[in-house]
């Protein structure tokens, strides 16, 4: 079940690569926990994931679940996975950089999409 478009493992990796400090990553993590997130527990979101997977010829729902939740929330997807970002764009889903989770520009983007 999809819970976040970005997870703690990804944030930890940004620390290890020197892209952000521990304090910055923790602030992003706190922001993520404040977000209202739709889970794939209802028929509409599960069906949306199914349709996305079929349109893309995928044999699993893994990526489709991320895109379904993003679509239904009318939000932007944050990912460091270039294949998932490309699939999102093909589905006409906005893709935002990881920095959008911690910057004032990102806060504006999130407010506009909520």
N, C-alpha and C positions, 0 to 999 in steps of 0.2 A: 504494500500500500504506500503510495506516495505521501510524504509528509512535508518535505521542503524542496524548493528548487535548488537550494544549496544546503549542504549539510556540514556538520562539525568537522568531518574528515577533510573536506575541501578547505575549510578555514584553517585547520591545523597545518595543512600543506602550504598555505600562503605564508604562515609564520616561518616554516622550515626553509622556504625559498627566499626569505628576507623581504617579501613583498609588503608585509605589515607587521606591526609589533603585536606582542601578546595583548596589550591593552586595546589596541584597535580591533583585533580579531574578537576579543571578548565583547566589545561594544556591538559589533555586527551580530554576534551570536545572541546578545540580549535583544537586539532589534528584531531578529527572526522570531524569537519567542513571543514577541508582542503582536505579530501579524496574525490576522484571522485567516486560517488555512482550511480550504475545503478538502476533505478526505474522499477517497474513492469508495465510499460506502453506500452510495445511492445508485439507482438504475441509470439516471441520466449521465453521470460521470463515467460509469463503467461502459455504457453504450458509446459514449463519445470516444473513449480510449480504443474501443474495438474498431470503430469506423476509421480512426486515424491510422491504426495498425494495418488495416486492410488496404486503405488508400496507398500506403507506403510499401506494401508487400512484406511487412515484418512478420516474423514467426513467433514473436513474443509481444507482450503488452508493456514491457518495461519502459521504453522511451515514450510510448503512446500515453502512458499514465501521466507522466510529467506534462506533456503537451495538452492533455485533456483538462487537467486541473487548471493550467494556465489559461486555456481558452475559456473555460466556464467562469473563471474569476475575472475575465477581461483584464488580465494583468500582463506584465512582461516577464519573460523567463530569464533567470540568471543562471548561467552555466559556464563551466570552463571546458566542456566537451564540445569540440568543434562540429562533430557529426550531429549532435543533438541541436546545436544552434542552427545548423544548416536545415535540418528537418523542421525546426520551428519556423524559420523564415519561409520555407516552402508551404507551410500551413498558414501563412500570413499572421504569425504570432510575433509580437515585438520581442526582441532580445536585448537585454540590458547587461552592461558590464558588471562585474562583481563590486566595483566601487559604488554602484548605485545603491547598495545596501547601507552605506555609511556616510554618504555625502549629502549636502543640502540639495544638490541636483537630483540625487536618488530619492530623497524625501519628497521632492516635488513630483517626480515621476510616479512614485507609489501613491501619493495623494490624488493625482490625476486619474490613476487607474483603479482607485477604490470606490 
